[in-house]
Amino acid sequence: MADFRAPQCAPIIRNMALLKILHYPDKRLNKVAKPVAVVDDRIRKLVADMAETMYSAPGVGLAATQVDVHERVIVIDVSDAHDELQVFINPEIVWESDALKEWEEGCLSVPGIYDFVERQEKVRVKALNEKGESFEIECEGLLAVCIQHEMDHLEGHVFVEYLSQLKQTRIRGKMKKLEKAL
C-alpha cells in the first residue's frame, strides 16, 4: 500500500494560550464533535493553542473535545524530539487493518492512569491540514494508536471506556478525588 504523508505544518501562530484540559469523568468529554465548516484563522489559533497545551502537558496528542471545543480538530506529535506537529481537521478513517494490536495508553484527560487497549494495527486517515488542504496518511505503531485514541475523543469516548466496569469505577473515583484536591 502507498504511504501517504501529512503535508508540513504551517508556522504556528504567535500569541498562543494554554487551554484547560477537561478531566474524566467530566460529561463534556462525552459530547460528539461537529465538523469544522471552514478552516480559518480561528481554527488555526485553536490548533496553535492546542499544540502549546499538548506540548506543555506533556502529551503526544490532543483532541479539541478535551479542551471543551466540540469541533473535529486533533493535534499529534509522536516524534522523539517533539518537533513534528501533525494537524488533523475533520479526520476520517478510510481504511483499517484487520490485524489488532494491544498498546498501553494514557490520556491527558485521565492523568496518571495507564492501561492496555486493543486497536487496529494500521489505519489510513483522510483529513484537512491547518491550511484547509486535504491529505491522506497511512500509519501504524504509535501514530495509528494516537489517531484512533484522539478520534475516539471526537466521538465522545475516553479510553477508559474500553476497560472493565470495575476498572472504570476505580478510575472515576481516583479522578474525582484528584479534582477535589486541586
N, C-alpha and C positions, 0 to 999 in steps of 0.2 A: 504494500500500500504506500501511497505517496505520503511524504512527511510535510505537512503544512505548517508554516511558521507564522507566528503573530508578527505584524509589522512593528518596527521600532516605535517606542512611545515618544510622543511629542514632549518638549520640555515641560516640566511641571510648573504650574502657575505659582507665582510668589504670593505671599500673604496667606499661607496655609494655616489651618487651625486644627488642633487636636479635637476629635469628636468623642463624645461619651459612648462607650460600648455598653449595650444592654447585657444584663446577666440573666441567665436561666434561673428560675422559671418565668421570667417576665413574659407576659402574654403577648407583648408586641413582637416578640420573636416568632410568633405563630401566624403573623399576617403574611399573606401572599403578596409578593411584589408585583407591581404593574410594569408593563413595558415602557421604556423610555421613548417618548414620541419624537423628540429631536435632540441630537447631540449638539449642545450649545455651550456657551461659557459657564452657565450654571452647572451643567453636568461635568464639565472639565474642572471646575472648582471643587465639586463633590469628589471627583477622582483624586485630585491633589490632596484634599483633606483626609480622605480615606487612606491614601498611601502613607501620609505622615503618621496617621493614627496607627496603622498596621506596623510600620517600622518602629514606632515608639513603644508599642505594647510589650515586647516584640512578638510578631507573628509572621506567618508566611502567606496568609490570605485573609480577606475581609470582604463580607457582603454588605451592601447598603442597609439591608434589614437590620444588621447588628448595630447600626448607629441610628436606628429609628427613622430611616429614609426608605420608604417602601417602593423603590424602583429597582429595575433589574440591572444592577451595576455590581461588578466584582473587581477587586484588585488582588493580584497574586505576585509573589516573588519567592521562588523556591531556590534561587541561586545561593551558593555558599557565601558570596560577597555581599548579598542583598543589594545588588545594583542592576537587576534585570526585571524591572516592573512590567507586568503584563496587565492589560486592562481588557475586560470582557463586558460589553454593554449588550443587553438583550441576548445573553448566551443561550444556545440551544444545542443539546447533544443530538447529533445527526447520525451517529453510529456508536455502538459499544460492543466490545468483545463478549463472547460467551464465557470466556475464562474469568474467574473471580480471583481476587487476592485479598488476604486479610492484612490490614495495616493498623498500627496503633495510632489513634487520633487524639488530638486535644483541640481546644477551641477557646478563642478569646472571650467568648460569652459564657464559658464554663471553666474559669481559671483554676489550674491545679488538678484538673480531672483528666485522666487519660484512660482509654480502653480500646480494645480491638473491634474493628468494624470491617465487614466484608463488602467489597465494592468491585465493580468491573475493573479488570486489569488494564484495559486500554479504552480510550474514548476519542471520538472526533467531535469537536465543538465548532459551531458557526457562531460568530458574534460580530459586533462592531467595535472598533477601537475608539480612543478619545477624539479622533478626528471625524468620526462617523463613517469610516471606511469599513467595509465588510471583509472578513477574513475567516479562514478555517485553520484549525490546528489539530493535529492528531498527536496524542500524547499517552504516556504510560508512566508508571512509577509514581513518585510523589506529586508531580504536576497533575496527573489523572485523578489521584485521590483528592487533591486540594480542589480541583474544579468541581468534582462531584459533591464534596462537602459544602462548598460555598453555594453551589446551585441548590442544594437542599435548603439552605437558609432562605433563598429567594422563594422557595415553595412553602416556607413557614415551618421548616423542620430543623431540629437540633440533633447532633449526632447521638446524644444520649438516648434518643427515642428508639435507636436500634438495639439498645441493651435491655436486659430483663427488667420486669416491673420492680423487682426488689432493688436492683442497682439504681433505677430511676428514682425511686423513693428516697434512697440513701443520699443520692446526689442532690436532689431537691432540698432535703433537709440541711445538707452541708452549705449549699448556696444561700439559703435563707439566713443561716447563722452568719455567714460571711457578710451579707448585706447589712444585717443589724450591727455588726461590729464596725462597719465603715460609717 
